[in-house]
Every structure is written in structure tokens, then in C-alpha cells.
Amino acid sequence: MNQKYTTEVSSYQKKDALFAFFVFTCYMIVMAASGLANLFFGLSMLGSWLNLVVVTALIIFILLRKERLSSIGIGRDNLVKALCFGLMCGAISIVVQGIVPLINGCALAPFNQILNRFIYQLVFIALAEEIVFRGYIQTRLYGMIKGEIIAIMTGALLFSVMHLPYMYILSGVAELFTLQTLVLLAFWFAMHIILNFVYRRTGSIFGVVLFHALYNTANNIFNDVDTMLFGFDFSYITHGAIPVLLAIVFLFIEHKESRSTCSKNMKDADPDSNR
């Protein structure tokens, strides 16, 4: 775990967590507004632009509170390491998601189309969600929730729920109770844990942004995606089972590291243990 990250989150107080919940509420309102704008006026891109507005407002808010941008992972510290880590994770995700479509003979989209999709995911989706959720909300939750695993799972729950207003407005309430939605909720929950795991180990948001953008782009590198093989839809594996299993492993690692850190701190605080 990145020591700077640990030191940073230990300094937050209850008011910081309350600000995090406020930012989450604002983001939910933005998602609902995006859905309504798309439903009634066909403004499908409005939500993407509003993401940038939210990030800009959040950065201004952080500066007004005299907090450092490095507190949300914006800085040059560990930048190269973070980008390499994000590139590696993103490349692995592209391979995993592309195996079945390649077996089924799906044709790759033109390079310029893939590049445009990647830039869109990088700028409008990954950048906003990583700064808001992994950079700001998750770190500030420690001001109220001291338990490592509970704090991470709370952040994961918020990240999952954030997607629901847009889905509810466009698809209707019935869509929220389908198997596909349950799989998506599990996927978003797991992806928060995975992305947060990467961020905690680099302290830089840029590597996680790159990983997130590459992961999302992997769904769009083919003209037509066919994930059916032997009568089974393998998207439930790539977007369900694999992320959930990784999340469980990462949570276990976080738990072990948290216990190890607590034991070390208790030992350092006990003068008799150093005799």
C-alpha cells in the first residue's frame, strides 16, 4: 500500500466524510438530469459534458478548502509507475474481454474509431468517475468509517448506486429488478474495489483513469460483439465472475494489510514491546 495514501486518509475527519456524501448526492442529481435530458430532448452527450463540469467544480471546491490536489491523486508522484500499472491492467482486461469475440470471428473496428472511443472513455467517463469516486469520495469516507473493509465496501456501494438513476429514467423501474441489472450492480461494486486497489498502491489517479478507460474501450474494439460460445454468454464471466473474484481477493489482501498495520502501530505504541 502507498504510505502517502495511508497518511492522507488517516487525517480526514467526520466533516470530510459529510462533504463526500454531499458530492455523491450532487453526482446522483447530475446522473438523473442526464437521463431526463436524454429521454425528453435526445441530449445523449449532455451527461458526458456534465461529468467534466462536476470534476471542475470539485477541483475548485478542494482548492477553496485549501486542500492539495494530490489528495485526489493529481500530481507527478509515482506518475510513470501508475501509468505503467494502469496500462498493464488495461491490456490484460482487453485480452480477457476479446478472447471470445475473436474466437467467434468478430471483426475489429477501424483504428480511428477505436481511438475515438478510447478518448471519449478517457476524458468523459474514466477521468470524472475516478477523480470523484476513487480520488475524493472513497478517501474522505475514512473520516467517518475507520474500518478498512467497511469503508471500501461503502465506497463500492455508492459507486454502484450512482448508475441507477440514469438507468431507471431511460429503462423504467422494472429494469432495475432484472438479472442483468443485478449482474451490473455486482460488476460496478467489484470494479470500485479493483480500481481502488490499484489507486491505493500508486497514489496517482492517472494510472487508474488509464486502466478504467482501457477496460471500457475493450467493449468497443469490435464492430459487432458476440460473446456467446457453446450456448453460454461469456459476458457474465468477463463482467461478472472475474471482477467479483478479483474483488474478493483484493478485499482479503486489504484486510490482511490492515491487520498487519494495526499490529505494527500497537507494537510501536507499547514501550514494553521495544525492550
GIGICOR-V546742 format. One record per backbone hydrogen bond with DSSP energy under -1.0 kcal/mol. NH is the residue of the N-H (numbers start at 1). CO is the residue of the C=O. E is the energy in kcal/mol with one decimal. If there is no record, write none. Layout:
NH|CO|E / NH|CO|E
//
This chain:
2|200|-2.5 / 6|2|-1.9 / 7|3|-2.4 / 8|4|-2.4 / 9|5|-2.5 / 10|6|-1.5 / 11|8|-1.3 / 17|13|-1.4 / 18|14|-2.1 / 19|15|-2.0 / 20|16|-1.7 / 21|17|-2.1 / 22|18|-1.9 / 23|19|-2.5 / 24|20|-2.3 / 25|21|-2.3 / 26|22|-2.3 / 27|23|-2.2 / 28|24|-2.2 / 29|25|-2.0 / 30|26|-2.1 / 31|27|-2.4 / 32|28|-2.3 / 33|29|-2.6 / 34|30|-2.3 / 35|31|-2.1 / 36|32|-2.3 / 37|33|-2.4 / 38|34|-2.0 / 39|35|-2.5 / 40|36|-2.6 / 41|37|-1.6 / 43|37|-1.8 / 44|42|-1.7 / 49|45|-1.9 / 50|46|-2.6 / 51|47|-1.6 / 52|48|-1.0 / 53|49|-1.6 / 54|50|-2.7 / 55|51|-2.2 / 56|52|-2.4 / 57|53|-2.6 / 58|54|-2.5 / 59|55|-2.5 / 60|56|-2.2 / 61|57|-2.4 / 62|58|-2.4 / 63|59|-2.3 / 64|60|-2.5 / 65|61|-1.5 / 66|63|-1.5 / 67|62|-2.5 / 71|68|-1.6 / 72|69|-1.8 / 73|70|-1.5 / 74|69|-2.0 / 79|76|-1.8 / 82|78|-2.8 / 83|79|-2.6 / 84|80|-2.5 / 85|81|-2.4 / 86|82|-2.9 / 87|83|-2.7 / 88|84|-2.4 / 89|85|-2.5 / 90|86|-2.6 / 91|87|-2.5 / 92|88|-2.2 / 93|89|-2.1 / 94|90|-2.1 / 95|91|-2.1 / 96|92|-2.6 / 97|93|-2.4 / 98|94|-1.5 / 99|95|-1.1 / 102|98|-2.1 / 103|99|-2.3 / 104|100|-2.2 / 105|102|-1.4 / 106|101|-2.9 / 109|221|-2.8 / 114|110|-2.1 / 115|111|-2.8 / 116|112|-2.1 / 117|113|-2.0 / 118|114|-2.4 / 119|115|-2.6 / 120|116|-2.2 / 121|117|-2.4 / 122|118|-2.7 / 123|119|-2.6 / 124|120|-2.3 / 126|121|-3.4 / 127|122|-1.6 / 129|125|-2.6 / 130|126|-2.5 / 131|127|-2.0 / 132|128|-2.5 / 133|129|-2.6 / 135|130|-3.2 / 136|131|-1.3 / 137|132|-3.0 / 138|133|-2.8 / 140|136|-2.2 / 141|137|-1.6 / 143|140|-2.0 / 144|141|-1.8 / 145|141|-3.0 / 151|147|-2.5 / 152|148|-2.0 / 153|149|-2.7 / 154|150|-2.1 / 155|151|-2.1 / 156|152|-2.2 / 157|153|-2.2 / 158|154|-2.3 / 159|155|-2.2 / 160|156|-2.1 / 161|157|-2.7 / 162|158|-1.9 / 163|160|-1.3 / 164|161|-1.7 / 167|163|-1.4 / 168|164|-3.3 / 169|165|-2.3 / 170|166|-1.9 / 171|167|-2.8 / 172|168|-1.9 / 175|172|-1.1 / 176|173|-1.2 / 177|174|-1.4 / 178|175|-1.2 / 182|178|-1.9 / 183|179|-2.4 / 184|180|-2.3 / 185|181|-2.7 / 186|182|-2.2 / 187|183|-2.4 / 188|184|-3.1 / 189|185|-2.4 / 190|186|-2.5 / 191|187|-2.7 / 192|188|-1.9 / 193|189|-1.4 / 194|190|-2.4 / 195|191|-3.1 / 196|192|-2.7 / 197|193|-1.9 / 198|194|-1.8 / 199|195|-2.4 / 200|196|-2.8 / 202|199|-1.1 / 203|199|-3.2 / 205|73|-2.1 / 209|205|-2.2 / 210|206|-2.1 / 211|207|-2.2 / 212|208|-2.8 / 213|209|-2.5 / 214|210|-2.4 / 215|211|-2.5 / 216|212|-2.3 / 217|213|-2.3 / 218|214|-1.6 / 219|216|-1.1 / 220|217|-2.4 / 223|107|-2.4 / 229|232|-2.6 / 232|229|-1.5 / 234|227|-3.0 / 236|233|-1.5 / 238|234|-2.3 / 239|235|-2.6 / 241|236|-2.1 / 242|237|-2.9 / 244|240|-2.1 / 245|241|-2.6 / 246|242|-2.5 / 247|243|-2.5 / 248|244|-2.2 / 249|245|-2.2 / 250|246|-2.8 / 251|247|-2.6 / 252|248|-2.0 / 253|249|-2.1 / 254|250|-2.6 / 255|251|-2.5 / 256|252|-2.4 / 257|253|-2.6 / 258|254|-2.6 / 259|255|-2.3 / 260|256|-2.2 / 261|257|-2.5 / 262|258|-2.4 / 263|259|-2.3 / 264|260|-2.1 / 265|261|-2.5 / 266|262|-2.4 / 267|263|-2.1 / 268|264|-2.5 / 269|265|-1.8 / 273|270|-1.0 / 275|272|-1.2
//
